Amino acid sequence: MSMSPHHLADPAESRADAPPAPAPTSRRRFVRNVGLGAAAVGAVAVTGGALTSVASAQTASEAEPPDLEAGDIELVQWLQSLSIAAQEALDTASEATFLPSEDTNMLRGFSRHHRDQATALGTLLAEEESVTTANPELLSELDGQVSGADDRQALLEGLQQFEERLAATMLASLGEAEMFLVAGAIAAAMAVVGQQAAALGSATDMPIGDWLPTFATTDGAYTQAAYPAP
């Protein structure tokens, strides 16, 4: 899952002599492919415009929710609770008086993206199944980090580490999803979260190797056992 930002070949040239790609034949292959795509987007596109364009694709659907297995319902509910906690924590972080206006606006935008991710995940569930409250363990942890940061560098570095862990959580969750729709929704959210982690790393002047790893991993991923859904 390399995320090295080297120049890519022109798509038209690479397609000219290439044989047609075989259709995916399993959920495992689908999960692998959407994971690679999400990681690539998260690594390369770190501008505010790119973040907005990816997040805007995650719009709520008016269609009837799919008939999910119990495991997928539980997974989606848990990821919803994490996204809501992220929304609330970043909203609080954006109010830090020591932040310049550009950082405030960035964090508010990231908070809205987490809100949109929770909404998009919720469209996979029946209304009575959808989670509307933040994950209590994660929110408590994030609030402690935000309140304990006494300057811009400490705050943004802490948030970068959180977004990186959340991206790792999304990657781990791809392997747990049973339905294509669930895996696709997770991959879409992971792309945005990966971009936000990279943007925060860039904003704090961290060494590029710390926020643009060669390979995406599940290191540091949150677990349902340690951070149960409300």
N, C-alpha and C positions, 0 to 999 in steps of 0.2 A: 504493500500500500504506500508506495513512494510518493512524497509530496514535494519533491525538489522542484523549484520554479524555473526549470530550464525552458528554452524556446521549444515550442512544439511544432511538428511538421504541419504544413498547410493541410486542412481537412480534405480539400478537393484532391490534392496530390496523393494523400495516403489512401483515398478511396478508389483511385483510378484503376489500380491493378489488383486490389484486394478482393478475395472471394467473399460472397455474402456471409455475414456472421450467422452462425447457427442460432436458432431460437432457444431461449432458456428452457431447460427441461426439469428444473427442480427449484424448490423454495431456497435451498442452500445456495445454488448458483445465483438466484435473484438477489438474495441478501448480500452475497459477496460483491456483486456488480453495483448495487445501489450504495453499498458502503464505500467502494472505491470512488464512485462519482462524488459522493458527499464529501469525502476527505479531500479530494482534489479541489472542489469548490472552496472548501473552508481554508485550504492552504494558500491558494493563489489570490482570491478576491478579498482584500481586506479594507476596501474603501467603504465609506458610508453609503454611496450609491449602490454598490453591489449588495450590501447588507439589506438595503431597502427592497431591491428588486427580488431577492430570494424570499424575503419574508412576505412580500405582497402576494406571492404565489400560493401561500398557505391561507386561503380564504375559506370561510365556513361554507359548507354545502347545505342546500335545502333538501337533498335527497334523504330517503330513509336510511338509517344507520345499518351497516351490514350485520349479519348474524354471526357474532364472534364466539369463539370458544372461551370457556371460563378463564383460561390462562391469559389469553389476549386481553380480555376485559380488565383483569387485574393489572396487567402490565401497562395498559393505556392509562388507567386511573392513577397508577403510581407516577408515571411520567408527567401526567397533568399536574399532580400535586407538587412535583419538583419545579415545573415551569412557573406555577403560580408563586411559589416561594422565591424563585429567581426574580420574577417581576416585582414583587413587593420589596425585596432587598435592594435591588438596583434603583428603584424609585427613591428609597430612603438614602442610598449612597449619593444620588444626584443632588441632594440638598446640602451636602457638605459645603460649608462656607469658604473653605480654602481652595475649592476647585475653580479654575477659570471657566468662562461661559462655554467654551467649546467642549470641555470635558462634561459639563453638566448636560449639554444637549446630546452628547454621545451616549451617556448613561441612560438618559430618558428614552432615547431611541431603542437602546438595547432592552430596556424594561418593556417597551411596547412589543418588541419582537417576541419576548417570552410570553407575554399575554396572548399574542396571536398564535403561538405554538400550542398553548393550552387550549385555545378555542378550536384550532384545527384538529387536535387530538380528540376533543370532545365530540366532534361530528361523527366519530366512529362509534359512539355510545348512544344508547337510549337516554332521553333527558333525565330520567330518574337515576341513571348509573353515573352520569358525568360528575366529576369532582369539582367543587367550586371553592375549596379552601386550601391554603398553603400547607405543604408538608411541614409539620411542626418541628421535627428535629432539624431539618435543613434550614428553616427560617430562623430558628433560634441560633444556630451556628453562624449563619451569615450576618445576622444582626449584631452578634458579638464581634465579628471581624470588622464590620463597618464602623461600629461605635468605638472600637479600639484603635482604629487608624487615625493618627494625628497629623498626617500630611498627605499630599497628593500621591507621592510615590508609593507609600504604604497601602493606601486605599486601592489604587489601580492595580498594583501587583497582586493584592489579595483577590481582587475580582478576576484578574486574568487566570489565576490558579483555579478559581471556582469554575469559570467557563471551560477551562481545559478538562477539569474533572467531569463536568456535565457532558462534554463532547465524548469523553471516554465511556460514560454511562450510556449514552445513545448508541455508541458502537457496540457495546456489550449487549444492549437490548435488541439490536438487529438479529442476533443469533437466537434470541428467545421468541421472537414473533412467529406466529404460525401462519397468518394470512398475509398475502402480498400487500393488501391495503394498509395493514398495520406497519409492516416493514417499510413501505414507501413513505408513510407519514413520519416515521422515526427518522429516516434518512433525510427528509426535507428539513426537519428541525435540526438535525446534527450539522447540516451544512451551514446554517446560520450561526449556531453556537460555535463552531470551529472558526468562522470568520470573526466573531466577536472576541474570542480568545486571542487570535492573531492581532486584531486591531488594538487591543489593550496592551499586548506585549510591545507592539511598535510604538505606542504612545508613551510608554514608560522608558524607552531606550534600553530595554533588556537586550542582551545578546541574542542575535537572530536564532541561534541554535536552541534557545530556551523556549521560543514561542513558535518556531516553524520547524518542527521535527521532521526527519526524513521519513519516518513511518508513524502512522497513527496507531496507538495501542489502547488497551483497556486499563492501563495502569491508573490507579486512583479512582476508579469508577465507584459511584455510590451503589449501595445494595439495598434491597427491600428489607432485609433483616435489620440493618442498622438505621435505615430511614423509612420506616413503614408509612404507608399512605394513611391519611386521617380517616 
